[in-house]
Amino acid sequence: MKNWKRWISLAFIVKTGMFCFTISQFTIHSESYGGAFLLASGDSFSYFDPVENLISNGHYADDHRMPGIGWIYFLLRLFLNPFHASG
């Protein structure tokens, strides 16, 4: 593990390149790009509803989804409305 700084740097460079490529492809092929990096659609409600339930009723009842997404949403909901917090 002598070269851990080199591997971290390489991973950061590769991830940054992938991010830039993805954003450039999205902006080239989408006429409806509104400047957001995420969209609330599909099964997004299954991440957001347990957090909304926590805010309104004080009880977090998930449906076995990855809780990390919900807590990011929760932090945004502390100072944004549901529409802006969800993307």
N, CA, C and O atoms as a CHARMM CRD file, in Angstrom:
* protein
*
  348
    1    1 MET  N      0.81500  -1.20100   0.00000 PROA 1      0.00000
    2    1 MET  CA     0.00000   0.00000   0.00000 PROA 1      0.00000
    3    1 MET  C      0.85900   1.26600   0.00000 PROA 1      0.00000
    4    1 MET  O      0.41600   2.31600   0.46600 PROA 1      0.00000
    5    2 LYS  N      2.05300   1.17500  -0.50600 PROA 2      0.00000
    6    2 LYS  CA     2.91300   2.34200  -0.57100 PROA 2      0.00000
    7    2 LYS  C      2.35200   3.41400  -1.49700 PROA 2      0.00000
    8    2 LYS  O      2.50100   4.61000  -1.24500 PROA 2      0.00000
    9    3 ASN  N      1.71000   2.97300  -2.56400 PROA 3      0.00000
   10    3 ASN  CA     1.26400   3.89600  -3.60600 PROA 3      0.00000
   11    3 ASN  C     -0.20800   4.27800  -3.46900 PROA 3      0.00000
   12    3 ASN  O     -0.86900   4.52100  -4.47800 PROA 3      0.00000
   13    4 TRP  N     -0.73000   4.33700  -2.26300 PROA 4      0.00000
   14    4 TRP  CA    -2.15400   4.61300  -2.09700 PROA 4      0.00000
   15    4 TRP  C     -2.52200   5.99400  -2.62000 PROA 4      0.00000
   16    4 TRP  O     -3.62200   6.17500  -3.14300 PROA 4      0.00000
   17    5 LYS  N     -1.63400   6.96900  -2.49300 PROA 5      0.00000
   18    5 LYS  CA    -1.93700   8.31200  -2.99900 PROA 5      0.00000
   19    5 LYS  C     -2.06100   8.30000  -4.52000 PROA 5      0.00000
   20    5 LYS  O     -2.89300   9.00700  -5.09000 PROA 5      0.00000
   21    6 ARG  N     -1.24000   7.50300  -5.15800 PROA 6      0.00000
   22    6 ARG  CA    -1.30700   7.38200  -6.61600 PROA 6      0.00000
   23    6 ARG  C     -2.62900   6.74600  -7.04500 PROA 6      0.00000
   24    6 ARG  O     -3.25300   7.20000  -8.00500 PROA 6      0.00000
   25    7 TRP  N     -3.06100   5.69400  -6.33800 PROA 7      0.00000
   26    7 TRP  CA    -4.31100   5.01900  -6.68700 PROA 7      0.00000
   27    7 TRP  C     -5.52600   5.90400  -6.42700 PROA 7      0.00000
   28    7 TRP  O     -6.47200   5.92000  -7.21500 PROA 7      0.00000
   29    8 ILE  N     -5.49300   6.63400  -5.32900 PROA 8      0.00000
   30    8 ILE  CA    -6.59500   7.56700  -5.03400 PROA 8      0.00000
   31    8 ILE  C     -6.65500   8.65500  -6.09700 PROA 8      0.00000
   32    8 ILE  O     -7.73600   9.01000  -6.56700 PROA 8      0.00000
   33    9 SER  N     -5.50200   9.18100  -6.47400 PROA 9      0.00000
   34    9 SER  CA    -5.45800  10.21300  -7.51900 PROA 9      0.00000
   35    9 SER  C     -5.96600   9.67300  -8.84500 PROA 9      0.00000
   36    9 SER  O     -6.73300  10.34200  -9.53700 PROA 9      0.00000
   37   10 LEU  N     -5.54600   8.47400  -9.19900 PROA 10     0.00000
   38   10 LEU  CA    -6.00200   7.86200 -10.44300 PROA 10     0.00000
   39   10 LEU  C     -7.51500   7.64400 -10.42600 PROA 10     0.00000
   40   10 LEU  O     -8.19900   7.93100 -11.40800 PROA 10     0.00000
   41   11 ALA  N     -8.03200   7.13900  -9.31200 PROA 11     0.00000
   42   11 ALA  CA    -9.47700   6.92700  -9.19400 PROA 11     0.00000
   43   11 ALA  C    -10.23100   8.24700  -9.30600 PROA 11     0.00000
   44   11 ALA  O    -11.27300   8.30300  -9.95900 PROA 11     0.00000
   45   12 PHE  N     -9.73200   9.29600  -8.69100 PROA 12     0.00000
   46   12 PHE  CA   -10.36400  10.60900  -8.76100 PROA 12     0.00000
   47   12 PHE  C    -10.36500  11.13600 -10.18700 PROA 12     0.00000
   48   12 PHE  O    -11.37000  11.67900 -10.64600 PROA 12     0.00000
   49   13 ILE  N     -9.26200  10.98400 -10.88600 PROA 13     0.00000
   50   13 ILE  CA    -9.16800  11.45400 -12.27000 PROA 13     0.00000
   51   13 ILE  C    -10.13500  10.68200 -13.16500 PROA 13     0.00000
   52   13 ILE  O    -10.82400  11.27500 -13.99600 PROA 13     0.00000
   53   14 VAL  N    -10.18700   9.36300 -12.99600 PROA 14     0.00000
   54   14 VAL  CA   -11.09000   8.54500 -13.81300 PROA 14     0.00000
   55   14 VAL  C    -12.54500   8.90300 -13.51700 PROA 14     0.00000
   56   14 VAL  O    -13.33900   9.07100 -14.44300 PROA 14     0.00000
   57   15 LYS  N    -12.90100   9.02000 -12.24200 PROA 15     0.00000
   58   15 LYS  CA   -14.28800   9.36000 -11.87700 PROA 15     0.00000
   59   15 LYS  C    -14.66900  10.74800 -12.38100 PROA 15     0.00000
   60   15 LYS  O    -15.79000  10.94300 -12.85100 PROA 15     0.00000
   61   16 THR  N    -13.76800  11.70300 -12.29400 PROA 16     0.00000
   62   16 THR  CA   -14.04300  13.04500 -12.80100 PROA 16     0.00000
   63   16 THR  C    -14.25000  13.01600 -14.30800 PROA 16     0.00000
   64   16 THR  O    -15.14900  13.67500 -14.83000 PROA 16     0.00000
   65   17 GLY  N    -13.42000  12.25600 -15.00200 PROA 17     0.00000
   66   17 GLY  CA   -13.58800  12.11000 -16.45000 PROA 17     0.00000
   67   17 GLY  C    -14.92000  11.48500 -16.81200 PROA 17     0.00000
   68   17 GLY  O    -15.59000  11.93700 -17.74000 PROA 17     0.00000
   69   18 MET  N    -15.31300  10.43600 -16.07700 PROA 18     0.00000
   70   18 MET  CA   -16.60100   9.79000 -16.33900 PROA 18     0.00000
   71   18 MET  C    -17.75600  10.74800 -16.07200 PROA 18     0.00000
   72   18 MET  O    -18.72500  10.78100 -16.83000 PROA 18     0.00000
   73   19 PHE  N    -17.65800  11.52400 -15.00200 PROA 19     0.00000
   74   19 PHE  CA   -18.70300  12.48900 -14.67400 PROA 19     0.00000
   75   19 PHE  C    -18.82900  13.53700 -15.77300 PROA 19     0.00000
   76   19 PHE  O    -19.93700  13.84600 -16.21200 PROA 19     0.00000
   77   20 CYS  N    -17.70500  14.08100 -16.21800 PROA 20     0.00000
   78   20 CYS  CA   -17.72600  15.10700 -17.27000 PROA 20     0.00000
   79   20 CYS  C    -18.27800  14.54300 -18.57700 PROA 20     0.00000
   80   20 CYS  O    -19.04400  15.21300 -19.27000 PROA 20     0.00000
   81   21 PHE  N    -17.89200  13.32500 -18.91100 PROA 21     0.00000
   82   21 PHE  CA   -18.40500  12.69600 -20.12200 PROA 21     0.00000
   83   21 PHE  C    -19.91200  12.48800 -20.03400 PROA 21     0.00000
   84   21 PHE  O    -20.63700  12.77000 -20.98800 PROA 21     0.00000
   85   22 THR  N    -20.38200  12.00000 -18.90100 PROA 22     0.00000
   86   22 THR  CA   -21.81800  11.75500 -18.72700 PROA 22     0.00000
   87   22 THR  C    -22.60700  13.04900 -18.84100 PROA 22     0.00000
   88   22 THR  O    -23.63300  13.09000 -19.52000 PROA 22     0.00000
   89   23 ILE  N    -22.14600  14.09700 -18.19200 PROA 23     0.00000
   90   23 ILE  CA   -22.83900  15.38600 -18.25500 PROA 23     0.00000
   91   23 ILE  C    -22.81400  15.92600 -19.68200 PROA 23     0.00000
   92   23 ILE  O    -23.81400  16.47000 -20.14900 PROA 23     0.00000
   93   24 SER  N    -21.69500  15.78800 -20.37700 PROA 24     0.00000
   94   24 SER  CA   -21.63100  16.30200 -21.74800 PROA 24     0.00000
   95   24 SER  C    -22.57400  15.53100 -22.66300 PROA 24     0.00000
   96   24 SER  O    -23.19400  16.13300 -23.54000 PROA 24     0.00000
   97   25 GLN  N    -22.70000  14.22500 -22.48700 PROA 25     0.00000
   98   25 GLN  CA   -23.60900  13.44300 -23.30500 PROA 25     0.00000
   99   25 GLN  C    -25.05800  13.79500 -23.00100 PROA 25     0.00000
  100   25 GLN  O    -25.89700  13.85600 -23.90000 PROA 25     0.00000
  101   26 PHE  N    -25.34000  14.02500 -21.72800 PROA 26     0.00000
  102   26 PHE  CA   -26.69700  14.37200 -21.33200 PROA 26     0.00000
  103   26 PHE  C    -27.10000  15.72100 -21.91200 PROA 26     0.00000
  104   26 PHE  O    -28.23100  15.88800 -22.36700 PROA 26     0.00000
  105   27 THR  N    -26.18900  16.67700 -21.89900 PROA 27     0.00000
  106   27 THR  CA   -26.52700  18.00700 -22.40300 PROA 27     0.00000
  107   27 THR  C    -26.56500  18.03200 -23.92900 PROA 27     0.00000
  108   27 THR  O    -27.29900  18.83600 -24.50300 PROA 27     0.00000
  109   28 ILE  N    -25.80800  17.18800 -24.59200 PROA 28     0.00000
  110   28 ILE  CA   -25.81300  17.14500 -26.05800 PROA 28     0.00000
  111   28 ILE  C    -27.09100  16.51100 -26.58200 PROA 28     0.00000
  112   28 ILE  O    -27.68200  17.01400 -27.53800 PROA 28     0.00000
  113   29 HSD  N    -27.52700  15.41600 -25.97200 PROA 29     0.00000
  114   29 HSD  CA   -28.63500  14.63600 -26.50100 PROA 29     0.00000
  115   29 HSD  C    -29.98800  14.97200 -25.88300 PROA 29     0.00000
  116   29 HSD  O    -30.99600  14.37200 -26.25600 PROA 29     0.00000
  117   30 SER  N    -30.03200  15.89400 -24.97000 PROA 30     0.00000
  118   30 SER  CA   -31.29200  16.22600 -24.32000 PROA 30     0.00000
  119   30 SER  C    -31.62400  17.69200 -24.55100 PROA 30     0.00000
  120   30 SER  O    -30.86700  18.58300 -24.16500 PROA 30     0.00000
  121   31 GLU  N    -32.76300  17.92800 -25.18300 PROA 31     0.00000
  122   31 GLU  CA   -33.20200  19.30600 -25.39300 PROA 31     0.00000
  123   31 GLU  C    -33.86800  19.87700 -24.15600 PROA 31     0.00000
  124   31 GLU  O    -34.02100  21.09300 -24.03600 PROA 31     0.00000
  125   32 SER  N    -34.26700  19.00500 -23.22800 PROA 32     0.00000
  126   32 SER  CA   -34.99500  19.46300 -22.05800 PROA 32     0.00000
  127   32 SER  C    -34.11700  19.54000 -20.81700 PROA 32     0.00000
  128   32 SER  O    -34.63000  19.47800 -19.70000 PROA 32     0.00000
  129   33 TYR  N    -32.81800  19.67300 -20.98600 PROA 33     0.00000
  130   33 TYR  CA   -31.91700  19.76100 -19.83500 PROA 33     0.00000
  131   33 TYR  C    -32.20600  21.03600 -19.06900 PROA 33     0.00000
  132   33 TYR  O    -32.11500  22.13600 -19.61500 PROA 33     0.00000
  133   34 GLY  N    -32.55100  20.88300 -17.81000 PROA 34     0.00000
  134   34 GLY  CA   -32.90300  22.03100 -16.99700 PROA 34     0.00000
  135   34 GLY  C    -31.85800  22.40500 -15.97400 PROA 34     0.00000
  136   34 GLY  O    -32.11700  23.24800 -15.11600 PROA 34     0.00000
  137   35 GLY  N    -30.69000  21.80800 -16.03800 PROA 35     0.00000
  138   35 GLY  CA   -29.64200  22.13400 -15.10400 PROA 35     0.00000
  139   35 GLY  C    -29.60400  21.25400 -13.87400 PROA 35     0.00000
  140   35 GLY  O    -28.77100  21.48200 -12.99600 PROA 35     0.00000
  141   36 ALA  N    -30.46600  20.26100 -13.77000 PROA 36     0.00000
  142   36 ALA  CA   -30.47800  19.36800 -12.60900 PROA 36     0.00000
  143   36 ALA  C    -29.69000  18.10400 -12.91400 PROA 36     0.00000
  144   36 ALA  O    -29.66700  17.63500 -14.05300 PROA 36     0.00000
  145   37 PHE  N    -29.05300  17.56200 -11.90500 PROA 37     0.00000
  146   37 PHE  CA   -28.28900  16.33600 -12.07600 PROA 37     0.00000
  147   37 PHE  C    -29.08100  15.10000 -11.68700 PROA 37     0.00000
  148   37 PHE  O    -28.56400  13.98600 -11.77600 PROA 37     0.00000
  149   38 LEU  N    -30.30700  15.26900 -11.26300 PROA 38     0.00000
  150   38 LEU  CA   -31.11500  14.12700 -10.88900 PROA 38     0.00000
  151   38 LEU  C    -32.57600  14.40800 -11.21800 PROA 38     0.00000
  152   38 LEU  O    -32.98400  15.55700 -11.38200 PROA 38     0.00000
  153   39 LEU  N    -33.32900  13.36300 -11.30800 PROA 39     0.00000
  154   39 LEU  CA   -34.75700  13.46100 -11.55600 PROA 39     0.00000
  155   39 LEU  C    -35.49300  12.58400 -10.56300 PROA 39     0.00000
  156   39 LEU  O    -35.03900  11.48400 -10.24900 PROA 39     0.00000
  157   40 ALA  N    -36.61100  13.05400 -10.07200 PROA 40     0.00000
  158   40 ALA  CA   -37.44100  12.25400  -9.18000 PROA 40     0.00000
  159   40 ALA  C    -38.50400  11.57600 -10.01900 PROA 40     0.00000
  160   40 ALA  O    -39.48300  12.20100 -10.42500 PROA 40     0.00000
  161   41 SER  N    -38.30700  10.30100 -10.27600 PROA 41     0.00000
  162   41 SER  CA   -39.28200   9.55900 -11.08300 PROA 41     0.00000
  163   41 SER  C    -39.17100   8.07900 -10.76300 PROA 41     0.00000
  164   41 SER  O    -38.34400   7.66900  -9.94800 PROA 41     0.00000
  165   42 GLY  N    -39.99800   7.29200 -11.39900 PROA 42     0.00000
  166   42 GLY  CA   -39.94000   5.84200 -11.21300 PROA 42     0.00000
  167   42 GLY  C    -40.26400   5.44000  -9.79500 PROA 42     0.00000
  168   42 GLY  O    -41.38500   5.63900  -9.32800 PROA 42     0.00000
  169   43 ASP  N    -39.29100   4.87600  -9.10800 PROA 43     0.00000
  170   43 ASP  CA   -39.51500   4.41700  -7.73200 PROA 43     0.00000
  171   43 ASP  C    -38.96900   5.39400  -6.69300 PROA 43     0.00000
  172   43 ASP  O    -38.72000   5.00700  -5.55100 PROA 43     0.00000
  173   44 SER  N    -38.78400   6.64600  -7.07500 PROA 44     0.00000
  174   44 SER  CA   -38.24700   7.64400  -6.14600 PROA 44     0.00000
  175   44 SER  C    -39.10500   7.78200  -4.89400 PROA 44     0.00000
  176   44 SER  O    -38.58700   8.05000  -3.81000 PROA 44     0.00000
  177   45 PHE  N    -40.41000   7.60000  -5.04100 PROA 45     0.00000
  178   45 PHE  CA   -41.30600   7.73600  -3.88800 PROA 45     0.00000
  179   45 PHE  C    -40.92100   6.77100  -2.76600 PROA 45     0.00000
  180   45 PHE  O    -41.12000   7.08300  -1.59200 PROA 45     0.00000
  181   46 SER  N    -40.37400   5.60600  -3.11200 PROA 46     0.00000
  182   46 SER  CA   -40.03700   4.63200  -2.07900 PROA 46     0.00000
  183   46 SER  C    -38.82900   5.07900  -1.26000 PROA 46     0.00000
  184   46 SER  O    -38.58600   4.54500  -0.17800 PROA 46     0.00000
  185   47 TYR  N    -38.08300   6.03700  -1.75500 PROA 47     0.00000
  186   47 TYR  CA   -37.00600   6.64300  -0.97400 PROA 47     0.00000
  187   47 TYR  C    -37.50800   7.85400  -0.20300 PROA 47     0.00000
  188   47 TYR  O    -37.10000   8.07700   0.93700 PROA 47     0.00000
  189   48 PHE  N    -38.39100   8.63800  -0.81300 PROA 48     0.00000
  190   48 PHE  CA   -38.81800   9.90700  -0.23900 PROA 48     0.00000
  191   48 PHE  C    -39.95600   9.76300   0.76900 PROA 48     0.00000
  192   48 PHE  O    -39.98400  10.48700   1.76400 PROA 48     0.00000
  193   49 ASP  N    -40.88600   8.85500   0.53700 PROA 49     0.00000
  194   49 ASP  CA   -42.04600   8.71300   1.42700 PROA 49     0.00000
  195   49 ASP  C    -41.68000   8.37500   2.87300 PROA 49     0.00000
  196   49 ASP  O    -42.27300   8.95300   3.78400 PROA 49     0.00000
  197   50 PRO  N    -40.72700   7.46100   3.13000 PROA 50     0.00000
  198   50 PRO  CA   -40.37300   7.21700   4.52500 PROA 50     0.00000
  199   50 PRO  C    -39.82700   8.46100   5.23100 PROA 50     0.00000
  200   50 PRO  O    -40.06700   8.65400   6.42300 PROA 50     0.00000
  201   51 VAL  N    -39.10000   9.29600   4.50600 PROA 51     0.00000
  202   51 VAL  CA   -38.56200  10.51600   5.09900 PROA 51     0.00000
  203   51 VAL  C    -39.68600  11.51800   5.34600 PROA 51     0.00000
  204   51 VAL  O    -39.71900  12.17600   6.38600 PROA 51     0.00000
  205   52 GLU  N    -40.59500  11.63100   4.40000 PROA 52     0.00000
  206   52 GLU  CA   -41.75300  12.51600   4.60800 PROA 52     0.00000
  207   52 GLU  C    -42.57300  12.04700   5.80400 PROA 52     0.00000
  208   52 GLU  O    -43.08500  12.87000   6.56500 PROA 52     0.00000
  209   53 ASN  N    -42.70300  10.73000   5.97800 PROA 53     0.00000
  210   53 ASN  CA   -43.40000  10.17600   7.12600 PROA 53     0.00000
  211   53 ASN  C    -42.66200  10.51400   8.42000 PROA 53     0.00000
  212   53 ASN  O    -43.29400  10.81000   9.43400 PROA 53     0.00000
  213   54 LEU  N    -41.34600  10.47200   8.39200 PROA 54     0.00000
  214   54 LEU  CA   -40.54700  10.84400   9.56000 PROA 54     0.00000
  215   54 LEU  C    -40.75700  12.30400   9.92000 PROA 54     0.00000
  216   54 LEU  O    -40.89200  12.64500  11.09500 PROA 54     0.00000
  217   55 ILE  N    -40.78500  13.16500   8.91300 PROA 55     0.00000
  218   55 ILE  CA   -40.96200  14.59400   9.15700 PROA 55     0.00000
  219   55 ILE  C    -42.36000  14.88700   9.69300 PROA 55     0.00000
  220   55 ILE  O    -42.51200  15.67300  10.62800 PROA 55     0.00000
  221   56 SER  N    -43.37400  14.26700   9.11500 PROA 56     0.00000
  222   56 SER  CA   -44.74900  14.57800   9.51800 PROA 56     0.00000
  223   56 SER  C    -45.21700  13.81900  10.75000 PROA 56     0.00000
  224   56 SER  O    -45.96600  14.37100  11.55600 PROA 56     0.00000
  225   57 ASN  N    -44.79000  12.55200  10.92200 PROA 57     0.00000
  226   57 ASN  CA   -45.30000  11.73100  12.02100 PROA 57     0.00000
  227   57 ASN  C    -44.24100  11.31500  13.04500 PROA 57     0.00000
  228   57 ASN  O    -44.57400  10.76000  14.09200 PROA 57     0.00000
  229   58 GLY  N    -42.98100  11.57900  12.74800 PROA 58     0.00000
  230   58 GLY  CA   -41.92600  11.18800  13.66800 PROA 58     0.00000
  231   58 GLY  C    -41.56900   9.71800  13.61500 PROA 58     0.00000
  232   58 GLY  O    -40.92000   9.20700  14.52800 PROA 58     0.00000
  233   59 HSD  N    -41.98600   9.02100  12.55100 PROA 59     0.00000
  234   59 HSD  CA   -41.71400   7.58100  12.43300 PROA 59     0.00000
  235   59 HSD  C    -41.12600   7.28100  11.06100 PROA 59     0.00000
  236   59 HSD  O    -41.71100   7.63400  10.03700 PROA 59     0.00000
  237   60 TYR  N    -39.95900   6.62500  11.04600 PROA 60     0.00000
  238   60 TYR  CA   -39.31100   6.24500   9.78900 PROA 60     0.00000
  239   60 TYR  C    -39.64700   4.79200   9.50200 PROA 60     0.00000
  240   60 TYR  O    -39.20000   3.89500  10.21600 PROA 60     0.00000
  241   61 ALA  N    -40.43300   4.55600   8.46000 PROA 61     0.00000
  242   61 ALA  CA   -40.83000   3.20200   8.07500 PROA 61     0.00000
  243   61 ALA  C    -40.40900   2.96800   6.63600 PROA 61     0.00000
  244   61 ALA  O    -41.13400   3.29900   5.69800 PROA 61     0.00000
  245   62 ASP  N    -39.22800   2.39200   6.47800 PROA 62     0.00000
  246   62 ASP  CA   -38.73600   2.15400   5.11800 PROA 62     0.00000
  247   62 ASP  C    -39.27600   0.83600   4.58200 PROA 62     0.00000
  248   62 ASP  O    -39.83800   0.02700   5.31900 PROA 62     0.00000
  249   63 ASP  N    -39.09300   0.64300   3.30100 PROA 63     0.00000
  250   63 ASP  CA   -39.48600  -0.63100   2.68200 PROA 63     0.00000
  251   63 ASP  C    -38.23700  -1.35900   2.19200 PROA 63     0.00000
  252   63 ASP  O    -38.19000  -1.88300   1.07900 PROA 63     0.00000
  253   64 HSD  N    -37.22600  -1.37100   3.06600 PROA 64     0.00000
  254   64 HSD  CA   -35.97500  -2.08800   2.82000 PROA 64     0.00000
  255   64 HSD  C    -35.20200  -1.52700   1.63800 PROA 64     0.00000
  256   64 HSD  O    -34.59200  -2.27500   0.87400 PROA 64     0.00000
  257   65 ARG  N    -35.23000  -0.22500   1.49200 PROA 65     0.00000
  258   65 ARG  CA   -34.43200   0.45400   0.47600 PROA 65     0.00000
  259   65 ARG  C    -33.14200   0.93500   1.11900 PROA 65     0.00000
  260   65 ARG  O    -33.03300   0.96200   2.34500 PROA 65     0.00000
  261   66 MET  N    -32.17100   1.31500   0.30900 PROA 66     0.00000
  262   66 MET  CA   -30.90400   1.80600   0.83100 PROA 66     0.00000
  263   66 MET  C    -31.16000   3.11700   1.57700 PROA 66     0.00000
  264   66 MET  O    -31.60600   4.08400   0.96100 PROA 66     0.00000
  265   67 PRO  N    -30.89100   3.17700   2.88000 PROA 67     0.00000
  266   67 PRO  CA   -31.25600   4.36900   3.65600 PROA 67     0.00000
  267   67 PRO  C    -30.39700   5.58500   3.36200 PROA 67     0.00000
  268   67 PRO  O    -30.80800   6.69400   3.70200 PROA 67     0.00000
  269   68 GLY  N    -29.24700   5.44600   2.75900 PROA 68     0.00000
  270   68 GLY  CA   -28.37800   6.58600   2.50100 PROA 68     0.00000
  271   68 GLY  C    -29.03200   7.65100   1.64800 PROA 68     0.00000
  272   68 GLY  O    -28.84500   8.84100   1.90200 PROA 68     0.00000
  273   69 ILE  N    -29.79500   7.25300   0.64200 PROA 69     0.00000
  274   69 ILE  CA   -30.48300   8.20400  -0.23100 PROA 69     0.00000
  275   69 ILE  C    -31.51500   8.99900   0.55800 PROA 69     0.00000
  276   69 ILE  O    -31.62700  10.21400   0.39400 PROA 69     0.00000
  277   70 GLY  N    -32.25600   8.32300   1.39900 PROA 70     0.00000
  278   70 GLY  CA   -33.28400   8.99200   2.19300 PROA 70     0.00000
  279   70 GLY  C    -32.72100  10.02200   3.14200 PROA 70     0.00000
  280   70 GLY  O    -33.33300  11.06900   3.35200 PROA 70     0.00000
  281   71 TRP  N    -31.57500   9.75000   3.71700 PROA 71     0.00000
  282   71 TRP  CA   -31.00300  10.69800   4.67200 PROA 71     0.00000
  283   71 TRP  C    -30.43400  11.92000   3.97400 PROA 71     0.00000
  284   71 TRP  O    -30.43600  13.01100   4.54400 PROA 71     0.00000
  285   72 ILE  N    -29.95600  11.76100   2.77300 PROA 72     0.00000
  286   72 ILE  CA   -29.54100  12.93700   2.00100 PROA 72     0.00000
  287   72 ILE  C    -30.75800  13.80000   1.71100 PROA 72     0.00000
  288   72 ILE  O    -30.71200  15.02400   1.83300 PROA 72     0.00000
  289   73 TYR  N    -31.85800  13.14000   1.32200 PROA 73     0.00000
  290   73 TYR  CA   -33.11900  13.85300   1.09700 PROA 73     0.00000
  291   73 TYR  C    -33.59100  14.53700   2.38500 PROA 73     0.00000
  292   73 TYR  O    -34.06000  15.67500   2.35300 PROA 73     0.00000
  293   74 PHE  N    -33.46400  13.83700   3.51400 PROA 74     0.00000
  294   74 PHE  CA   -33.86700  14.41000   4.80000 PROA 74     0.00000
  295   74 PHE  C    -33.08800  15.68600   5.09700 PROA 74     0.00000
  296   74 PHE  O    -33.67100  16.68400   5.52000 PROA 74     0.00000
  297   75 LEU  N    -31.77600  15.66100   4.87900 PROA 75     0.00000
  298   75 LEU  CA   -30.96900  16.85700   5.12400 PROA 75     0.00000
  299   75 LEU  C    -31.39500  18.00800   4.22700 PROA 75     0.00000
  300   75 LEU  O    -31.42400  19.15700   4.66900 PROA 75     0.00000
  301   76 LEU  N    -31.72500  17.72100   2.98100 PROA 76     0.00000
  302   76 LEU  CA   -32.21500  18.77000   2.09000 PROA 76     0.00000
  303   76 LEU  C    -33.58900  19.27100   2.51800 PROA 76     0.00000
  304   76 LEU  O    -33.89100  20.45700   2.38300 PROA 76     0.00000
  305   77 ARG  N    -34.42800  18.36100   3.03700 PROA 77     0.00000
  306   77 ARG  CA   -35.77600  18.74800   3.46400 PROA 77     0.00000
  307   77 ARG  C    -35.77300  19.63200   4.70300 PROA 77     0.00000
  308   77 ARG  O    -36.77300  20.28100   5.00800 PROA 77     0.00000
  309   78 LEU  N    -34.65000  19.65700   5.41700 PROA 78     0.00000
  310   78 LEU  CA   -34.58500  20.52600   6.58900 PROA 78     0.00000
  311   78 LEU  C    -34.72100  21.99500   6.22100 PROA 78     0.00000
  312   78 LEU  O    -35.19200  22.80200   7.02300 PROA 78     0.00000
  313   79 PHE  N    -34.29800  22.34800   4.97400 PROA 79     0.00000
  314   79 PHE  CA   -34.38800  23.75700   4.57800 PROA 79     0.00000
  315   79 PHE  C    -34.98400  23.97200   3.19600 PROA 79     0.00000
  316   79 PHE  O    -35.02300  25.10800   2.72300 PROA 79     0.00000
  317   80 LEU  N    -35.45600  22.90300   2.52300 PROA 80     0.00000
  318   80 LEU  CA   -36.11000  23.04800   1.21900 PROA 80     0.00000
  319   80 LEU  C    -37.48300  22.39300   1.26300 PROA 80     0.00000
  320   80 LEU  O    -37.75100  21.54600   2.11400 PROA 80     0.00000
  321   81 ASN  N    -38.34700  22.79400   0.34000 PROA 81     0.00000
  322   81 ASN  CA   -39.64700  22.14000   0.24000 PROA 81     0.00000
  323   81 ASN  C    -39.48400  20.80700  -0.49300 PROA 81     0.00000
  324   81 ASN  O    -38.43000  20.55900  -1.07900 PROA 81     0.00000
  325   82 PRO  N    -40.51900  19.93000  -0.47200 PROA 82     0.00000
  326   82 PRO  CA   -40.37600  18.60800  -1.10200 PROA 82     0.00000
  327   82 PRO  C    -40.00500  18.65200  -2.57900 PROA 82     0.00000
  328   82 PRO  O    -39.22200  17.82100  -3.04000 PROA 82     0.00000
  329   83 PHE  N    -40.54900  19.60300  -3.32500 PROA 83     0.00000
  330   83 PHE  CA   -40.26500  19.67600  -4.74400 PROA 83     0.00000
  331   83 PHE  C    -38.77900  19.93500  -4.99900 PROA 83     0.00000
  332   83 PHE  O    -38.16300  19.24500  -5.81200 PROA 83     0.00000
  333   84 HSD  N    -38.20200  20.91800  -4.31700 PROA 84     0.00000
  334   84 HSD  CA   -36.80400  21.26600  -4.52900 PROA 84     0.00000
  335   84 HSD  C    -35.85800  20.25500  -3.90900 PROA 84     0.00000
  336   84 HSD  O    -34.76700  20.03700  -4.43700 PROA 84     0.00000
  337   85 ALA  N    -36.24100  19.63400  -2.81100 PROA 85     0.00000
  338   85 ALA  CA   -35.37400  18.64800  -2.16100 PROA 85     0.00000
  339   85 ALA  C    -35.25200  17.37700  -2.98700 PROA 85     0.00000
  340   85 ALA  O    -34.22800  16.69700  -2.92700 PROA 85     0.00000
  341   86 SER  N    -36.28600  17.04900  -3.75600 PROA 86     0.00000
  342   86 SER  CA   -36.26200  15.79100  -4.51000 PROA 86     0.00000
  343   86 SER  C    -35.65900  15.94700  -5.89100 PROA 86     0.00000
  344   86 SER  O    -35.59200  14.96600  -6.63200 PROA 86     0.00000
  345   87 GLY  N    -35.23200  17.09700  -6.25900 PROA 87     0.00000
  346   87 GLY  CA   -34.53600  17.22200  -7.52600 PROA 87     0.00000
  347   87 GLY  C    -35.15500  18.22800  -8.40000 PROA 87     0.00000
  348   87 GLY  O    -34.68200  18.45400  -9.51300 PROA 87     0.00000
